[in-house]
């Protein structure tokens, strides 16, 4: 298992919810690299944001364009 930090690069609104630049979650994943986390680990990222902030980050926003992923 690997530990990752996932942070929003920019602020945006989606379906009436405001997402602020810098919102960050840490998670453990079965994925071993950042690109794998962004493709196969989308649900893990969504769940982490839901747990920490109570917001649903849609799959369309789980990409290198919106997120900065760092392996810890």
N, CA, C and O atoms as CSV, one atom per row, in Angstrom:
chain,resi,resn,atom,element,x,y,z
A,1,UNK,N,N,0.841,-1.182,0.000
A,1,UNK,CA,C,0.000,0.000,0.000
A,1,UNK,C,C,0.885,1.244,0.000
A,1,UNK,O,O,1.982,1.244,0.558
A,2,UNK,N,N,0.395,2.280,-0.625
A,2,UNK,CA,C,1.123,3.542,-0.692
A,2,UNK,C,C,0.267,4.661,-0.101
A,2,UNK,O,O,-0.963,4.612,-0.148
A,3,UNK,N,N,0.935,5.664,0.450
A,3,UNK,CA,C,0.234,6.814,1.003
A,3,UNK,C,C,0.400,7.991,0.048
A,3,UNK,O,O,1.497,8.256,-0.443
A,4,UNK,N,N,-0.705,8.695,-0.209
A,4,UNK,CA,C,-0.709,9.827,-1.125
A,4,UNK,C,C,-1.335,11.045,-0.475
A,4,UNK,O,O,-2.199,10.933,0.395
A,5,UNK,N,N,-0.888,12.203,-0.910
A,5,UNK,CA,C,-1.526,13.474,-0.602
A,5,UNK,C,C,-2.159,13.955,-1.898
A,5,UNK,O,O,-1.503,13.984,-2.939
A,6,UNK,N,N,-3.432,14.332,-1.838
A,6,UNK,CA,C,-4.158,14.801,-3.024
A,6,UNK,C,C,-4.693,16.197,-2.707
A,6,UNK,O,O,-5.456,16.376,-1.758
A,7,UNK,N,N,-4.282,17.198,-3.520
A,7,UNK,CA,C,-4.645,18.581,-3.253
A,7,UNK,C,C,-5.246,19.225,-4.501
A,7,UNK,O,O,-4.792,18.972,-5.617
A,8,UNK,N,N,-6.277,20.064,-4.305
A,8,UNK,CA,C,-6.872,20.787,-5.424
A,8,UNK,C,C,-5.938,21.894,-5.890
A,8,UNK,O,O,-5.396,22.643,-5.078
A,9,UNK,N,N,-5.754,21.992,-7.206
A,9,UNK,CA,C,-4.884,23.017,-7.785
A,9,UNK,C,C,-5.578,24.372,-7.892
A,9,UNK,O,O,-4.934,25.413,-7.755
A,10,UNK,N,N,-6.898,24.363,-8.140
A,10,UNK,CA,C,-7.653,25.594,-8.376
A,10,UNK,C,C,-8.998,25.527,-7.676
A,10,UNK,O,O,-9.489,24.444,-7.358
A,11,UNK,N,N,-9.589,26.683,-7.438
A,11,UNK,CA,C,-10.945,26.757,-6.897
A,11,UNK,C,C,-11.941,26.617,-8.042
A,11,UNK,O,O,-11.667,27.028,-9.170
A,12,UNK,N,N,-13.097,26.034,-7.741
A,12,UNK,CA,C,-14.159,25.924,-8.733
A,12,UNK,C,C,-15.485,25.634,-8.038
A,12,UNK,O,O,-15.509,25.203,-6.885
A,13,UNK,N,N,-16.587,25.873,-8.747
A,13,UNK,CA,C,-17.923,25.533,-8.285
A,13,UNK,C,C,-18.427,24.361,-9.106
A,13,UNK,O,O,-18.168,24.277,-10.306
A,14,UNK,N,N,-19.151,23.451,-8.452
A,14,UNK,CA,C,-19.747,22.329,-9.171
A,14,UNK,C,C,-21.042,21.937,-8.474
A,14,UNK,O,O,-21.041,21.561,-7.301
A,15,UNK,N,N,-22.138,22.027,-9.204
A,15,UNK,CA,C,-23.469,21.672,-8.685
A,15,UNK,C,C,-23.762,22.354,-7.351
A,15,UNK,O,O,-24.260,21.725,-6.418
A,16,UNK,N,N,-23.451,23.635,-7.274
A,16,UNK,CA,C,-23.754,24.420,-6.085
A,16,UNK,C,C,-22.784,24.260,-4.933
A,16,UNK,O,O,-23.017,24.814,-3.859
A,17,UNK,N,N,-21.707,23.520,-5.123
A,17,UNK,CA,C,-20.707,23.317,-4.081
A,17,UNK,C,C,-19.427,24.025,-4.474
A,17,UNK,O,O,-18.975,23.919,-5.614
A,18,UNK,N,N,-18.842,24.747,-3.527
A,18,UNK,CA,C,-17.591,25.465,-3.766
A,18,UNK,C,C,-16.420,24.598,-3.321
A,18,UNK,O,O,-16.381,24.131,-2.183
A,19,UNK,N,N,-15.483,24.391,-4.209
A,19,UNK,CA,C,-14.245,23.675,-3.917
A,19,UNK,C,C,-13.119,24.697,-3.945
A,19,UNK,O,O,-12.932,25.391,-4.945
A,20,UNK,N,N,-12.372,24.793,-2.858
A,20,UNK,CA,C,-11.328,25.809,-2.748
A,20,UNK,C,C,-9.949,25.248,-3.061
A,20,UNK,O,O,-9.627,24.112,-2.714
A,21,UNK,N,N,-9.154,26.062,-3.718
A,21,UNK,CA,C,-7.767,25.715,-3.990
A,21,UNK,C,C,-7.080,25.364,-2.672
A,21,UNK,O,O,-7.229,26.080,-1.681
A,22,UNK,N,N,-6.332,24.271,-2.661
A,22,UNK,CA,C,-5.599,23.878,-1.469
A,22,UNK,C,C,-6.310,22.851,-0.604
A,22,UNK,O,O,-5.698,22.309,0.316
A,23,UNK,N,N,-7.592,22.562,-0.870
A,23,UNK,CA,C,-8.255,21.495,-0.121
A,23,UNK,C,C,-7.439,20.226,-0.338
A,23,UNK,O,O,-7.102,19.884,-1.472
A,24,UNK,N,N,-7.121,19.528,0.754
A,24,UNK,CA,C,-6.190,18.413,0.656
A,24,UNK,C,C,-6.657,17.236,1.505
A,24,UNK,O,O,-7.198,17.411,2.597
A,25,UNK,N,N,-6.439,16.041,0.980
A,25,UNK,CA,C,-6.702,14.813,1.727
A,25,UNK,C,C,-5.473,13.922,1.629
A,25,UNK,O,O,-4.699,14.009,0.675
A,26,UNK,N,N,-5.308,13.070,2.625
A,26,UNK,CA,C,-4.276,12.039,2.581
A,26,UNK,C,C,-4.988,10.702,2.606
A,26,UNK,O,O,-5.989,10.540,3.303
A,27,UNK,N,N,-4.476,9.744,1.849
A,27,UNK,CA,C,-5.123,8.445,1.802
A,27,UNK,C,C,-4.122,7.338,1.547
A,27,UNK,O,O,-3.042,7.552,0.995
A,28,UNK,N,N,-4.515,6.156,1.964
A,28,UNK,CA,C,-3.755,4.943,1.652
A,28,UNK,C,C,-4.437,4.272,0.480
A,28,UNK,O,O,-5.665,4.227,0.413
A,29,UNK,N,N,-3.650,3.752,-0.440
A,29,UNK,CA,C,-4.215,3.156,-1.643
A,29,UNK,C,C,-3.451,1.910,-2.050
A,29,UNK,O,O,-2.267,1.757,-1.750
A,30,UNK,N,N,-4.150,1.031,-2.734
A,30,UNK,CA,C,-3.511,-0.147,-3.322
A,30,UNK,C,C,-2.715,0.243,-4.568
A,30,UNK,O,O,-1.848,-0.505,-5.019
A,31,UNK,N,N,-3.018,1.420,-5.117
A,31,UNK,CA,C,-2.301,1.913,-6.294
A,31,UNK,C,C,-0.878,2.271,-5.871
A,31,UNK,O,O,-0.646,2.676,-4.732
A,32,UNK,N,N,0.063,2.120,-6.785
A,32,UNK,CA,C,1.463,2.343,-6.431
A,32,UNK,C,C,2.059,3.622,-7.005
A,32,UNK,O,O,3.182,3.989,-6.659
A,33,UNK,N,N,1.317,4.309,-7.880
A,33,UNK,CA,C,1.838,5.546,-8.463
A,33,UNK,C,C,0.705,6.548,-8.642
A,33,UNK,O,O,-0.469,6.179,-8.665
A,34,UNK,N,N,1.071,7.822,-8.767
A,34,UNK,CA,C,0.079,8.883,-8.924
A,34,UNK,C,C,-0.801,8.699,-10.166
A,34,UNK,O,O,-2.017,8.857,-10.061
A,35,UNK,N,N,-0.238,8.371,-11.338
A,35,UNK,CA,C,-1.103,8.165,-12.505
A,35,UNK,C,C,-2.123,7.035,-12.295
A,35,UNK,O,O,-3.269,7.138,-12.734
A,36,UNK,N,N,-1.701,5.970,-11.629
A,36,UNK,CA,C,-2.637,4.877,-11.347
A,36,UNK,C,C,-3.730,5.327,-10.390
A,36,UNK,O,O,-4.886,4.930,-10.533
A,37,UNK,N,N,-3.370,6.157,-9.411
A,37,UNK,CA,C,-4.358,6.645,-8.460
A,37,UNK,C,C,-5.403,7.488,-9.168
A,37,UNK,O,O,-6.588,7.400,-8.846
A,38,UNK,N,N,-4.983,8.307,-10.129
A,38,UNK,CA,C,-5.925,9.162,-10.841
A,38,UNK,C,C,-6.818,8.391,-11.805
A,38,UNK,O,O,-7.886,8.880,-12.172
A,39,UNK,N,N,-6.407,7.205,-12.219
A,39,UNK,CA,C,-7.261,6.429,-13.132
A,39,UNK,C,C,-8.031,5.346,-12.391
A,39,UNK,O,O,-9.261,5.323,-12.433
A,40,UNK,N,N,-7.334,4.462,-11.724
A,40,UNK,CA,C,-7.997,3.333,-11.063
A,40,UNK,C,C,-8.461,3.656,-9.645
A,40,UNK,O,O,-9.274,2.919,-9.088
A,41,UNK,N,N,-7.964,4.736,-9.052
A,41,UNK,CA,C,-8.287,5.053,-7.669
A,41,UNK,C,C,-9.261,6.203,-7.492
A,41,UNK,O,O,-9.291,6.830,-6.433
A,42,UNK,N,N,-10.060,6.489,-8.513
A,42,UNK,CA,C,-10.985,7.623,-8.440
A,42,UNK,C,C,-11.943,7.516,-7.255
A,42,UNK,O,O,-12.210,8.511,-6.582
A,43,UNK,N,N,-12.456,6.324,-7.001
A,43,UNK,CA,C,-13.402,6.160,-5.901
A,43,UNK,C,C,-12.726,6.406,-4.559
A,43,UNK,O,O,-13.346,6.955,-3.649
A,44,UNK,N,N,-11.471,6.011,-4.422
A,44,UNK,CA,C,-10.725,6.254,-3.179
A,44,UNK,C,C,-10.579,7.757,-2.923
A,44,UNK,O,O,-10.711,8.209,-1.786
A,45,UNK,N,N,-10.309,8.520,-3.969
A,45,UNK,CA,C,-10.178,9.969,-3.838
A,45,UNK,C,C,-11.530,10.585,-3.480
A,45,UNK,O,O,-11.616,11.430,-2.589
A,46,UNK,N,N,-12.576,10.164,-4.173
A,46,UNK,CA,C,-13.922,10.662,-3.888
A,46,UNK,C,C,-14.302,10.388,-2.437
A,46,UNK,O,O,-14.826,11.268,-1.754
A,47,UNK,N,N,-14.042,9.181,-1.970
A,47,UNK,CA,C,-14.368,8.804,-0.591
A,47,UNK,C,C,-13.585,9.642,0.421
A,47,UNK,O,O,-14.135,10.032,1.451
A,48,UNK,N,N,-12.323,9.920,0.144
A,48,UNK,CA,C,-11.494,10.702,1.062
A,48,UNK,C,C,-12.022,12.138,1.194
A,48,UNK,O,O,-12.071,12.679,2.299
A,49,UNK,N,N,-12.416,12.753,0.079
A,49,UNK,CA,C,-12.984,14.106,0.136
A,49,UNK,C,C,-14.327,14.095,0.853
A,49,UNK,O,O,-14.642,15.031,1.588
A,50,UNK,N,N,-15.112,13.061,0.650
A,50,UNK,CA,C,-16.408,12.940,1.323
A,50,UNK,C,C,-16.212,12.823,2.835
A,50,UNK,O,O,-16.918,13.476,3.604
A,51,UNK,N,N,-15.269,12.003,3.258
A,51,UNK,CA,C,-15.004,11.827,4.690
A,51,UNK,C,C,-14.516,13.106,5.354
A,51,UNK,O,O,-14.987,13.466,6.433
A,52,UNK,N,N,-13.572,13.794,4.716
A,52,UNK,CA,C,-12.947,14.960,5.340
A,52,UNK,C,C,-13.798,16.223,5.242
A,52,UNK,O,O,-13.930,16.961,6.219
A,53,UNK,N,N,-14.377,16.474,4.064
A,53,UNK,CA,C,-15.068,17.739,3.839
A,53,UNK,C,C,-16.582,17.611,3.690
A,53,UNK,O,O,-17.289,18.618,3.719
A,54,UNK,N,N,-17.084,16.402,3.534
A,54,UNK,CA,C,-18.517,16.213,3.348
A,54,UNK,C,C,-19.005,16.648,1.980
A,54,UNK,O,O,-20.182,16.970,1.817
A,55,UNK,N,N,-18.121,16.662,0.995
A,55,UNK,CA,C,-18.475,17.049,-0.376
A,55,UNK,C,C,-18.132,15.904,-1.332
A,55,UNK,O,O,-17.241,15.096,-1.068
A,56,UNK,N,N,-18.847,15.859,-2.421
A,56,UNK,CA,C,-18.610,14.820,-3.421
A,56,UNK,C,C,-17.833,15.404,-4.584
A,56,UNK,O,O,-18.336,16.253,-5.320
A,57,UNK,N,N,-16.616,14.947,-4.742
A,57,UNK,CA,C,-15.785,15.342,-5.874
A,57,UNK,C,C,-16.109,14.400,-7.018
A,57,UNK,O,O,-15.834,13.202,-6.939
A,58,UNK,N,N,-16.694,14.935,-8.081
A,58,UNK,CA,C,-17.118,14.129,-9.225
A,58,UNK,C,C,-15.914,13.581,-9.989
A,58,UNK,O,O,-14.833,14.170,-9.970
A,59,UNK,N,N,-16.113,12.457,-10.657
A,59,UNK,CA,C,-15.058,11.816,-11.431
A,59,UNK,C,C,-14.442,12.703,-12.494
A,59,UNK,O,O,-13.261,12.569,-12.813
A,60,UNK,N,N,-15.239,13.610,-13.047
A,60,UNK,CA,C,-14.731,14.503,-14.092
A,60,UNK,C,C,-13.633,15.419,-13.535
A,60,UNK,O,O,-12.787,15.890,-14.294
A,61,UNK,N,N,-13.635,15.675,-12.230
A,61,UNK,CA,C,-12.631,16.545,-11.610
A,61,UNK,C,C,-11.430,15.776,-11.077
A,61,UNK,O,O,-10.485,16.376,-10.564
A,62,UNK,N,N,-11.460,14.473,-11.195
A,62,UNK,CA,C,-10.333,13.674,-10.726
A,62,UNK,C,C,-9.392,13.450,-11.905
A,62,UNK,O,O,-9.436,12.425,-12.586
A,63,UNK,N,N,-8.544,14.446,-12.117
A,63,UNK,CA,C,-7.588,14.398,-13.215
A,63,UNK,C,C,-6.388,15.271,-12.858
A,63,UNK,O,O,-6.424,16.033,-11.892
A,64,UNK,N,N,-5.354,15.151,-13.630
A,64,UNK,CA,C,-4.135,15.925,-13.430
A,64,UNK,C,C,-4.405,17.423,-13.597
A,64,UNK,O,O,-3.651,18.247,-13.079
A,65,UNK,N,N,-5.471,17.781,-14.313
A,65,UNK,CA,C,-5.815,19.191,-14.509
A,65,UNK,C,C,-6.318,19.841,-13.225
A,65,UNK,O,O,-6.117,21.039,-13.023
A,66,UNK,N,N,-6.965,19.077,-12.361
A,66,UNK,CA,C,-7.565,19.603,-11.146
A,66,UNK,C,C,-6.794,19.250,-9.878
A,66,UNK,O,O,-6.867,19.983,-8.892
A,67,UNK,N,N,-6.059,18.144,-9.886
A,67,UNK,CA,C,-5.452,17.628,-8.666
A,67,UNK,C,C,-3.936,17.537,-8.751
A,67,UNK,O,O,-3.364,17.230,-9.797
A,68,UNK,N,N,-3.319,17.810,-7.635
A,68,UNK,CA,C,-1.880,17.587,-7.490
A,68,UNK,C,C,-1.713,16.387,-6.555
A,68,UNK,O,O,-2.139,16.431,-5.401
A,69,UNK,N,N,-1.100,15.330,-7.053
A,69,UNK,CA,C,-0.941,14.101,-6.280
A,69,UNK,C,C,0.526,13.905,-5.936
A,69,UNK,O,O,1.396,13.955,-6.805
A,70,UNK,N,N,0.786,13.680,-4.645
A,70,UNK,CA,C,2.147,13.460,-4.172
A,70,UNK,C,C,2.186,12.167,-3.406
A,70,UNK,O,O,1.370,11.942,-2.512
A,71,UNK,N,N,3.131,11.311,-3.749
A,71,UNK,CA,C,3.320,10.079,-3.001
A,71,UNK,C,C,4.152,10.406,-1.768
A,71,UNK,O,O,5.224,11.003,-1.867
A,72,UNK,N,N,3.642,10.005,-0.599
A,72,UNK,CA,C,4.332,10.318,0.657
A,72,UNK,C,C,5.242,9.194,1.080
A,72,UNK,O,O,5.901,9.289,2.115
